[in-house]
Amino acid sequence: MERDNLMHGARTALNTNADIREWAENYLKEKTRGENAAMTEEEFEKHWKYHKPEIMHEGAAEAMQAFRESRR
């Protein structure tokens, strides 16, 4: 339940602040790129295009935490 509340709060923040959303999207894209280093750039861009919504949803809380830590 707590995880759901964190995710909901993070998603709300991402949906109301375009600058934070852009930062979070770049953060998650770079993280995902690192996890898929064997893919070519073209393969990764196709992967990102189709999986971005679920990656953004699942990674919202993590991205918000990383955003806050980057601002310290």
PDB file with one MODEL, atoms N, CA, C and O in Angstrom:
MODEL        1
ATOM      1  N   MET A   1       0.828  -1.192   0.000  1.00  0.00           N
ATOM      2  CA  MET A   1       0.000   0.000   0.000  1.00  0.00           C
ATOM      3  C   MET A   1       0.874   1.258   0.000  1.00  0.00           C
ATOM      4  O   MET A   1       0.606   2.199  -0.747  1.00  0.00           O
ATOM      5  N   GLU A   2       1.910   1.275   0.831  1.00  0.00           N
ATOM      6  CA  GLU A   2       2.804   2.435   0.898  1.00  0.00           C
ATOM      7  C   GLU A   2       3.456   2.683  -0.456  1.00  0.00           C
ATOM      8  O   GLU A   2       3.556   3.825  -0.906  1.00  0.00           O
ATOM      9  N   ARG A   3       3.901   1.602  -1.105  1.00  0.00           N
ATOM     10  CA  ARG A   3       4.534   1.736  -2.425  1.00  0.00           C
ATOM     11  C   ARG A   3       3.565   2.360  -3.418  1.00  0.00           C
ATOM     12  O   ARG A   3       3.967   3.195  -4.228  1.00  0.00           O
ATOM     13  N   ASP A   4       2.297   1.969  -3.369  1.00  0.00           N
ATOM     14  CA  ASP A   4       1.296   2.535  -4.271  1.00  0.00           C
ATOM     15  C   ASP A   4       1.108   4.026  -4.019  1.00  0.00           C
ATOM     16  O   ASP A   4       0.953   4.799  -4.964  1.00  0.00           O
ATOM     17  N   ASN A   5       1.119   4.434  -2.756  1.00  0.00           N
ATOM     18  CA  ASN A   5       0.980   5.848  -2.424  1.00  0.00           C
ATOM     19  C   ASN A   5       2.178   6.644  -2.926  1.00  0.00           C
ATOM     20  O   ASN A   5       2.014   7.750  -3.440  1.00  0.00           O
ATOM     21  N   LEU A   6       3.382   6.091  -2.784  1.00  0.00           N
ATOM     22  CA  LEU A   6       4.581   6.765  -3.278  1.00  0.00           C
ATOM     23  C   LEU A   6       4.529   6.907  -4.793  1.00  0.00           C
ATOM     24  O   LEU A   6       4.845   7.962  -5.341  1.00  0.00           O
ATOM     25  N   MET A   7       4.128   5.834  -5.458  1.00  0.00           N
ATOM     26  CA  MET A   7       4.059   5.864  -6.915  1.00  0.00           C
ATOM     27  C   MET A   7       3.014   6.873  -7.380  1.00  0.00           C
ATOM     28  O   MET A   7       3.240   7.610  -8.339  1.00  0.00           O
ATOM     29  N   HIS A   8       1.872   6.904  -6.699  1.00  0.00           N
ATOM     30  CA  HIS A   8       0.816   7.843  -7.080  1.00  0.00           C
ATOM     31  C   HIS A   8       1.296   9.286  -6.905  1.00  0.00           C
ATOM     32  O   HIS A   8       1.081  10.125  -7.779  1.00  0.00           O
ATOM     33  N   GLY A   9       1.932   9.566  -5.795  1.00  0.00           N
ATOM     34  CA  GLY A   9       2.454  10.915  -5.561  1.00  0.00           C
ATOM     35  C   GLY A   9       3.506  11.303  -6.581  1.00  0.00           C
ATOM     36  O   GLY A   9       3.529  12.436  -7.061  1.00  0.00           O
ATOM     37  N   ALA A  10       4.377  10.359  -6.910  1.00  0.00           N
ATOM     38  CA  ALA A  10       5.430  10.616  -7.899  1.00  0.00           C
ATOM     39  C   ALA A  10       4.818  10.842  -9.277  1.00  0.00           C
ATOM     40  O   ALA A  10       5.232  11.756  -9.991  1.00  0.00           O
ATOM     41  N   ARG A  11       3.853  10.037  -9.654  1.00  0.00           N
ATOM     42  CA  ARG A  11       3.206  10.196 -10.962  1.00  0.00           C
ATOM     43  C   ARG A  11       2.494  11.545 -11.041  1.00  0.00           C
ATOM     44  O   ARG A  11       2.524  12.204 -12.080  1.00  0.00           O
ATOM     45  N   THR A  12       1.858  11.956  -9.952  1.00  0.00           N
ATOM     46  CA  THR A  12       1.186  13.252  -9.931  1.00  0.00           C
ATOM     47  C   THR A  12       2.196  14.373 -10.138  1.00  0.00           C
ATOM     48  O   THR A  12       1.946  15.303 -10.905  1.00  0.00           O
ATOM     49  N   ALA A  13       3.334  14.288  -9.458  1.00  0.00           N
ATOM     50  CA  ALA A  13       4.378  15.310  -9.617  1.00  0.00           C
ATOM     51  C   ALA A  13       4.890  15.348 -11.052  1.00  0.00           C
ATOM     52  O   ALA A  13       5.093  16.427 -11.609  1.00  0.00           O
ATOM     53  N   LEU A  14       5.096  14.194 -11.648  1.00  0.00           N
ATOM     54  CA  LEU A  14       5.586  14.143 -13.019  1.00  0.00           C
ATOM     55  C   LEU A  14       4.562  14.706 -14.002  1.00  0.00           C
ATOM     56  O   LEU A  14       4.927  15.318 -15.006  1.00  0.00           O
ATOM     57  N   ASN A  15       3.299  14.499 -13.713  1.00  0.00           N
ATOM     58  CA  ASN A  15       2.254  14.963 -14.625  1.00  0.00           C
ATOM     59  C   ASN A  15       1.948  16.450 -14.473  1.00  0.00           C
ATOM     60  O   ASN A  15       1.316  17.039 -15.350  1.00  0.00           O
ATOM     61  N   THR A  16       2.385  17.064 -13.378  1.00  0.00           N
ATOM     62  CA  THR A  16       2.078  18.479 -13.169  1.00  0.00           C
ATOM     63  C   THR A  16       3.279  19.391 -13.396  1.00  0.00           C
ATOM     64  O   THR A  16       3.113  20.609 -13.470  1.00  0.00           O
ATOM     65  N   ASN A  17       4.475  18.839 -13.507  1.00  0.00           N
ATOM     66  CA  ASN A  17       5.669  19.661 -13.698  1.00  0.00           C
ATOM     67  C   ASN A  17       6.468  19.107 -14.883  1.00  0.00           C
ATOM     68  O   ASN A  17       7.106  18.058 -14.783  1.00  0.00           O
ATOM     69  N   ALA A  18       6.420  19.819 -15.986  1.00  0.00           N
ATOM     70  CA  ALA A  18       7.060  19.339 -17.219  1.00  0.00           C
ATOM     71  C   ALA A  18       8.577  19.236 -17.086  1.00  0.00           C
ATOM     72  O   ALA A  18       9.192  18.347 -17.674  1.00  0.00           O
ATOM     73  N   ASP A  19       9.186  20.142 -16.317  1.00  0.00           N
ATOM     74  CA  ASP A  19      10.641  20.102 -16.146  1.00  0.00           C
ATOM     75  C   ASP A  19      11.082  18.856 -15.383  1.00  0.00           C
ATOM     76  O   ASP A  19      12.062  18.205 -15.746  1.00  0.00           O
ATOM     77  N   ILE A  20      10.349  18.537 -14.326  1.00  0.00           N
ATOM     78  CA  ILE A  20      10.676  17.330 -13.553  1.00  0.00           C
ATOM     79  C   ILE A  20      10.411  16.096 -14.397  1.00  0.00           C
ATOM     80  O   ILE A  20      11.185  15.139 -14.360  1.00  0.00           O
ATOM     81  N   ARG A  21       9.328  16.110 -15.154  1.00  0.00           N
ATOM     82  CA  ARG A  21       9.019  14.962 -16.015  1.00  0.00           C
ATOM     83  C   ARG A  21      10.133  14.731 -17.034  1.00  0.00           C
ATOM     84  O   ARG A  21      10.545  13.593 -17.257  1.00  0.00           O
ATOM     85  N   GLU A  22      10.617  15.802 -17.648  1.00  0.00           N
ATOM     86  CA  GLU A  22      11.692  15.675 -18.627  1.00  0.00           C
ATOM     87  C   GLU A  22      12.955  15.111 -17.963  1.00  0.00           C
ATOM     88  O   GLU A  22      13.625  14.245 -18.525  1.00  0.00           O
ATOM     89  N   TRP A  23      13.271  15.612 -16.760  1.00  0.00           N
ATOM     90  CA  TRP A  23      14.443  15.122 -16.039  1.00  0.00           C
ATOM     91  C   TRP A  23      14.275  13.628 -15.724  1.00  0.00           C
ATOM     92  O   TRP A  23      15.193  12.835 -15.931  1.00  0.00           O
ATOM     93  N   ALA A  24      13.100  13.260 -15.227  1.00  0.00           N
ATOM     94  CA  ALA A  24      12.829  11.871 -14.859  1.00  0.00           C
ATOM     95  C   ALA A  24      12.871  10.962 -16.089  1.00  0.00           C
ATOM     96  O   ALA A  24      13.386   9.846 -16.024  1.00  0.00           O
ATOM     97  N   GLU A  25      12.336  11.437 -17.191  1.00  0.00           N
ATOM     98  CA  GLU A  25      12.354  10.633 -18.423  1.00  0.00           C
ATOM     99  C   GLU A  25      13.791  10.381 -18.873  1.00  0.00           C
ATOM    100  O   GLU A  25      14.142   9.260 -19.241  1.00  0.00           O
ATOM    101  N   ASN A  26      14.617  11.423 -18.842  1.00  0.00           N
ATOM    102  CA  ASN A  26      16.026  11.257 -19.218  1.00  0.00           C
ATOM    103  C   ASN A  26      16.752  10.324 -18.257  1.00  0.00           C
ATOM    104  O   ASN A  26      17.555   9.493 -18.679  1.00  0.00           O
ATOM    105  N   TYR A  27      16.466  10.463 -16.965  1.00  0.00           N
ATOM    106  CA  TYR A  27      17.083   9.601 -15.957  1.00  0.00           C
ATOM    107  C   TYR A  27      16.729   8.133 -16.220  1.00  0.00           C
ATOM    108  O   TYR A  27      17.606   7.269 -16.243  1.00  0.00           O
ATOM    109  N   LEU A  28      15.451   7.868 -16.416  1.00  0.00           N
ATOM    110  CA  LEU A  28      15.013   6.486 -16.636  1.00  0.00           C
ATOM    111  C   LEU A  28      15.487   5.943 -17.981  1.00  0.00           C
ATOM    112  O   LEU A  28      15.781   4.754 -18.104  1.00  0.00           O
ATOM    113  N   LYS A  29      15.561   6.808 -18.981  1.00  0.00           N
ATOM    114  CA  LYS A  29      16.047   6.363 -20.297  1.00  0.00           C
ATOM    115  C   LYS A  29      17.516   5.963 -20.196  1.00  0.00           C
ATOM    116  O   LYS A  29      17.909   4.923 -20.725  1.00  0.00           O
ATOM    117  N   GLU A  30      18.327   6.773 -19.527  1.00  0.00           N
ATOM    118  CA  GLU A  30      19.750   6.451 -19.364  1.00  0.00           C
ATOM    119  C   GLU A  30      19.935   5.187 -18.529  1.00  0.00           C
ATOM    120  O   GLU A  30      20.799   4.362 -18.827  1.00  0.00           O
ATOM    121  N   LYS A  31      19.132   5.038 -17.494  1.00  0.00           N
ATOM    122  CA  LYS A  31      19.204   3.832 -16.656  1.00  0.00           C
ATOM    123  C   LYS A  31      18.847   2.595 -17.488  1.00  0.00           C
ATOM    124  O   LYS A  31      19.531   1.574 -17.418  1.00  0.00           O
ATOM    125  N   THR A  32      17.781   2.696 -18.266  1.00  0.00           N
ATOM    126  CA  THR A  32      17.345   1.587 -19.108  1.00  0.00           C
ATOM    127  C   THR A  32      18.378   1.288 -20.178  1.00  0.00           C
ATOM    128  O   THR A  32      18.608   0.128 -20.519  1.00  0.00           O
ATOM    129  N   ARG A  33      19.005   2.337 -20.710  1.00  0.00           N
ATOM    130  CA  ARG A  33      20.049   2.150 -21.728  1.00  0.00           C
ATOM    131  C   ARG A  33      21.207   1.357 -21.137  1.00  0.00           C
ATOM    132  O   ARG A  33      21.756   0.474 -21.796  1.00  0.00           O
ATOM    133  N   GLY A  34      21.579   1.666 -19.906  1.00  0.00           N
ATOM    134  CA  GLY A  34      22.651   0.942 -19.228  1.00  0.00           C
ATOM    135  C   GLY A  34      22.313  -0.520 -19.001  1.00  0.00           C
ATOM    136  O   GLY A  34      23.193  -1.379 -19.051  1.00  0.00           O
ATOM    137  N   GLU A  35      21.052  -0.804 -18.754  1.00  0.00           N
ATOM    138  CA  GLU A  35      20.604  -2.178 -18.530  1.00  0.00           C
ATOM    139  C   GLU A  35      20.527  -2.976 -19.833  1.00  0.00           C
ATOM    140  O   GLU A  35      20.485  -4.206 -19.815  1.00  0.00           O
ATOM    141  N   ASN A  36      20.511  -2.271 -20.952  1.00  0.00           N
ATOM    142  CA  ASN A  36      20.389  -2.915 -22.273  1.00  0.00           C
ATOM    143  C   ASN A  36      21.563  -2.537 -23.161  1.00  0.00           C
ATOM    144  O   ASN A  36      21.382  -2.192 -24.329  1.00  0.00           O
ATOM    145  N   ALA A  37      22.751  -2.603 -22.611  1.00  0.00           N
ATOM    146  CA  ALA A  37      23.955  -2.154 -23.316  1.00  0.00           C
ATOM    147  C   ALA A  37      24.245  -2.963 -24.584  1.00  0.00           C
ATOM    148  O   ALA A  37      24.935  -2.477 -25.480  1.00  0.00           O
ATOM    149  N   ALA A  38      23.735  -4.172 -24.666  1.00  0.00           N
ATOM    150  CA  ALA A  38      24.001  -5.009 -25.832  1.00  0.00           C
ATOM    151  C   ALA A  38      23.199  -4.572 -27.061  1.00  0.00           C
ATOM    152  O   ALA A  38      23.516  -4.972 -28.182  1.00  0.00           O
ATOM    153  N   MET A  39      22.171  -3.759 -26.857  1.00  0.00           N
ATOM    154  CA  MET A  39      21.345  -3.298 -27.981  1.00  0.00           C
ATOM    155  C   MET A  39      22.064  -2.215 -28.753  1.00  0.00           C
ATOM    156  O   MET A  39      22.812  -1.421 -28.183  1.00  0.00           O
ATOM    157  N   THR A  40      21.832  -2.190 -30.058  1.00  0.00           N
ATOM    158  CA  THR A  40      22.335  -1.077 -30.861  1.00  0.00           C
ATOM    159  C   THR A  40      21.480   0.150 -30.518  1.00  0.00           C
ATOM    160  O   THR A  40      20.433   0.023 -29.882  1.00  0.00           O
ATOM    161  N   GLU A  41      21.925   1.320 -30.935  1.00  0.00           N
ATOM    162  CA  GLU A  41      21.158   2.544 -30.671  1.00  0.00           C
ATOM    163  C   GLU A  41      19.765   2.465 -31.299  1.00  0.00           C
ATOM    164  O   GLU A  41      18.772   2.875 -30.697  1.00  0.00           O
ATOM    165  N   GLU A  42      19.714   1.931 -32.514  1.00  0.00           N
ATOM    166  CA  GLU A  42      18.429   1.792 -33.208  1.00  0.00           C
ATOM    167  C   GLU A  42      17.497   0.823 -32.468  1.00  0.00           C
ATOM    168  O   GLU A  42      16.309   1.101 -32.305  1.00  0.00           O
ATOM    169  N   GLU A  43      18.041  -0.311 -32.025  1.00  0.00           N
ATOM    170  CA  GLU A  43      17.242  -1.280 -31.272  1.00  0.00           C
ATOM    171  C   GLU A  43      16.741  -0.667 -29.970  1.00  0.00           C
ATOM    172  O   GLU A  43      15.588  -0.852 -29.580  1.00  0.00           O
ATOM    173  N   PHE A  44      17.636   0.069 -29.304  1.00  0.00           N
ATOM    174  CA  PHE A  44      17.228   0.667 -28.037  1.00  0.00           C
ATOM    175  C   PHE A  44      16.143   1.716 -28.237  1.00  0.00           C
ATOM    176  O   PHE A  44      15.189   1.755 -27.461  1.00  0.00           O
ATOM    177  N   GLU A  45      16.257   2.555 -29.240  1.00  0.00           N
ATOM    178  CA  GLU A  45      15.238   3.582 -29.483  1.00  0.00           C
ATOM    179  C   GLU A  45      13.872   2.942 -29.762  1.00  0.00           C
ATOM    180  O   GLU A  45      12.843   3.455 -29.322  1.00  0.00           O
ATOM    181  N   LYS A  46      13.865   1.836 -30.485  1.00  0.00           N
ATOM    182  CA  LYS A  46      12.610   1.126 -30.736  1.00  0.00           C
ATOM    183  C   LYS A  46      12.065   0.544 -29.431  1.00  0.00           C
ATOM    184  O   LYS A  46      10.869   0.629 -29.152  1.00  0.00           O
ATOM    185  N   HIS A  47      12.966  -0.052 -28.633  1.00  0.00           N
ATOM    186  CA  HIS A  47      12.579  -0.597 -27.328  1.00  0.00           C
ATOM    187  C   HIS A  47      11.999   0.514 -26.452  1.00  0.00           C
ATOM    188  O   HIS A  47      10.943   0.338 -25.845  1.00  0.00           O
ATOM    189  N   TRP A  48      12.683   1.654 -26.385  1.00  0.00           N
ATOM    190  CA  TRP A  48      12.247   2.766 -25.547  1.00  0.00           C
ATOM    191  C   TRP A  48      10.880   3.280 -26.004  1.00  0.00           C
ATOM    192  O   TRP A  48      10.012   3.566 -25.179  1.00  0.00           O
ATOM    193  N   LYS A  49      10.698   3.394 -27.298  1.00  0.00           N
ATOM    194  CA  LYS A  49       9.434   3.890 -27.846  1.00  0.00           C
ATOM    195  C   LYS A  49       8.244   3.059 -27.362  1.00  0.00           C
ATOM    196  O   LYS A  49       7.201   3.605 -27.001  1.00  0.00           O
ATOM    197  N   TYR A  50       8.409   1.757 -27.360  1.00  0.00           N
ATOM    198  CA  TYR A  50       7.291   0.880 -27.013  1.00  0.00           C
ATOM    199  C   TYR A  50       7.170   0.581 -25.524  1.00  0.00           C
ATOM    200  O   TYR A  50       6.083   0.239 -25.058  1.00  0.00           O
ATOM    201  N   HIS A  51       8.242   0.699 -24.777  1.00  0.00           N
ATOM    202  CA  HIS A  51       8.211   0.366 -23.355  1.00  0.00           C
ATOM    203  C   HIS A  51       8.240   1.587 -22.433  1.00  0.00           C
ATOM    204  O   HIS A  51       8.115   1.450 -21.216  1.00  0.00           O
ATOM    205  N   LYS A  52       8.403   2.773 -23.008  1.00  0.00           N
ATOM    206  CA  LYS A  52       8.493   3.990 -22.204  1.00  0.00           C
ATOM    207  C   LYS A  52       7.324   4.167 -21.227  1.00  0.00           C
ATOM    208  O   LYS A  52       7.577   4.481 -20.064  1.00  0.00           O
ATOM    209  N   PRO A  53       6.070   3.985 -21.628  1.00  0.00           N
ATOM    210  CA  PRO A  53       4.977   4.199 -20.668  1.00  0.00           C
ATOM    211  C   PRO A  53       5.092   3.322 -19.421  1.00  0.00           C
ATOM    212  O   PRO A  53       4.916   3.810 -18.305  1.00  0.00           O
ATOM    213  N   GLU A  54       5.381   2.050 -19.601  1.00  0.00           N
ATOM    214  CA  GLU A  54       5.475   1.176 -18.430  1.00  0.00           C
ATOM    215  C   GLU A  54       6.731   1.476 -17.613  1.00  0.00           C
ATOM    216  O   GLU A  54       6.700   1.375 -16.386  1.00  0.00           O
ATOM    217  N   ILE A  55       7.830   1.840 -18.267  1.00  0.00           N
ATOM    218  CA  ILE A  55       9.056   2.182 -17.547  1.00  0.00           C
ATOM    219  C   ILE A  55       8.841   3.453 -16.732  1.00  0.00           C
ATOM    220  O   ILE A  55       9.269   3.533 -15.580  1.00  0.00           O
ATOM    221  N   MET A  56       8.183   4.443 -17.322  1.00  0.00           N
ATOM    222  CA  MET A  56       7.896   5.689 -16.607  1.00  0.00           C
ATOM    223  C   MET A  56       6.969   5.430 -15.424  1.00  0.00           C
ATOM    224  O   MET A  56       7.155   6.001 -14.350  1.00  0.00           O
ATOM    225  N   HIS A  57       5.984   4.579 -15.617  1.00  0.00           N
ATOM    226  CA  HIS A  57       5.039   4.276 -14.535  1.00  0.00           C
ATOM    227  C   HIS A  57       5.749   3.547 -13.391  1.00  0.00           C
ATOM    228  O   HIS A  57       5.629   3.931 -12.228  1.00  0.00           O
ATOM    229  N   GLU A  58       6.480   2.501 -13.735  1.00  0.00           N
ATOM    230  CA  GLU A  58       7.158   1.709 -12.698  1.00  0.00           C
ATOM    231  C   GLU A  58       8.288   2.470 -12.026  1.00  0.00           C
ATOM    232  O   GLU A  58       8.569   2.246 -10.849  1.00  0.00           O
ATOM    233  N   GLY A  59       8.940   3.367 -12.754  1.00  0.00           N
ATOM    234  CA  GLY A  59      10.105   4.053 -12.215  1.00  0.00           C
ATOM    235  C   GLY A  59       9.835   5.440 -11.660  1.00  0.00           C
ATOM    236  O   GLY A  59      10.773   6.148 -11.293  1.00  0.00           O
ATOM    237  N   ALA A  60       8.573   5.840 -11.591  1.00  0.00           N
ATOM    238  CA  ALA A  60       8.243   7.200 -11.160  1.00  0.00           C
ATOM    239  C   ALA A  60       8.789   7.520  -9.778  1.00  0.00           C
ATOM    240  O   ALA A  60       9.419   8.562  -9.595  1.00  0.00           O
ATOM    241  N   ALA A  61       8.562   6.649  -8.801  1.00  0.00           N
ATOM    242  CA  ALA A  61       9.018   6.912  -7.432  1.00  0.00           C
ATOM    243  C   ALA A  61      10.544   6.969  -7.376  1.00  0.00           C
ATOM    244  O   ALA A  61      11.107   7.847  -6.722  1.00  0.00           O
ATOM    245  N   GLU A  62      11.209   6.046  -8.051  1.00  0.00           N
ATOM    246  CA  GLU A  62      12.675   6.032  -8.080  1.00  0.00           C
ATOM    247  C   GLU A  62      13.220   7.297  -8.728  1.00  0.00           C
ATOM    248  O   GLU A  62      14.189   7.880  -8.242  1.00  0.00           O
ATOM    249  N   ALA A  63      12.601   7.719  -9.821  1.00  0.00           N
ATOM    250  CA  ALA A  63      13.053   8.921 -10.526  1.00  0.00           C
ATOM    251  C   ALA A  63      12.855  10.165  -9.666  1.00  0.00           C
ATOM    252  O   ALA A  63      13.717  11.044  -9.652  1.00  0.00           O
ATOM    253  N   MET A  64      11.748  10.252  -8.957  1.00  0.00           N
ATOM    254  CA  MET A  64      11.515  11.404  -8.084  1.00  0.00           C
ATOM    255  C   MET A  64      12.532  11.442  -6.948  1.00  0.00           C
ATOM    256  O   MET A  64      13.016  12.511  -6.577  1.00  0.00           O
ATOM    257  N   GLN A  65      12.849  10.290  -6.403  1.00  0.00           N
ATOM    258  CA  GLN A  65      13.852  10.231  -5.341  1.00  0.00           C
ATOM    259  C   GLN A  65      15.210  10.682  -5.883  1.00  0.00           C
ATOM    260  O   GLN A  65      15.915  11.449  -5.227  1.00  0.00           O
ATOM    261  N   ALA A  66      15.575  10.213  -7.065  1.00  0.00           N
ATOM    262  CA  ALA A  66      16.840  10.610  -7.684  1.00  0.00           C
ATOM    263  C   ALA A  66      16.843  12.108  -7.997  1.00  0.00           C
ATOM    264  O   ALA A  66      17.873  12.768  -7.855  1.00  0.00           O
ATOM    265  N   PHE A  67      15.708  12.640  -8.417  1.00  0.00           N
ATOM    266  CA  PHE A  67      15.604  14.070  -8.693  1.00  0.00           C
ATOM    267  C   PHE A  67      15.850  14.880  -7.427  1.00  0.00           C
ATOM    268  O   PHE A  67      16.609  15.848  -7.442  1.00  0.00           O
ATOM    269  N   ARG A  68      15.209  14.484  -6.338  1.00  0.00           N
ATOM    270  CA  ARG A  68      15.399  15.196  -5.070  1.00  0.00           C
ATOM    271  C   ARG A  68      16.842  15.137  -4.600  1.00  0.00           C
ATOM    272  O   ARG A  68      17.390  16.131  -4.124  1.00  0.00           O
ATOM    273  N   GLU A  69      17.449  13.978  -4.733  1.00  0.00           N
ATOM    274  CA  GLU A  69      18.848  13.812  -4.317  1.00  0.00           C
ATOM    275  C   GLU A  69      19.798  14.627  -5.190  1.00  0.00           C
ATOM    276  O   GLU A  69      20.822  15.107  -4.704  1.00  0.00           O
ATOM    277  N   SER A  70      19.474  14.788  -6.457  1.00  0.00           N
ATOM    278  CA  SER A  70      20.325  15.568  -7.348  1.00  0.00           C
ATOM    279  C   SER A  70      20.268  17.070  -7.037  1.00  0.00           C
ATOM    280  O   SER A  70      21.160  17.823  -7.428  1.00  0.00           O
ATOM    281  N   ARG A  71      19.236  17.489  -6.346  1.00  0.00           N
ATOM    282  CA  ARG A  71      19.051  18.901  -6.016  1.00  0.00           C
ATOM    283  C   ARG A  71      19.655  19.267  -4.666  1.00  0.00           C
ATOM    284  O   ARG A  71      19.625  20.434  -4.276  1.00  0.00           O
ATOM    285  N   ARG A  72      20.196  18.301  -3.956  1.00  0.00           N
ATOM    286  CA  ARG A  72      20.774  18.582  -2.618  1.00  0.00           C
ATOM    287  C   ARG A  72      22.104  19.226  -2.739  1.00  0.00           C
ATOM    288  O   ARG A  72      22.736  19.533  -1.728  1.00  0.00           O
TER     289      ARG A  72
ENDMDL
END
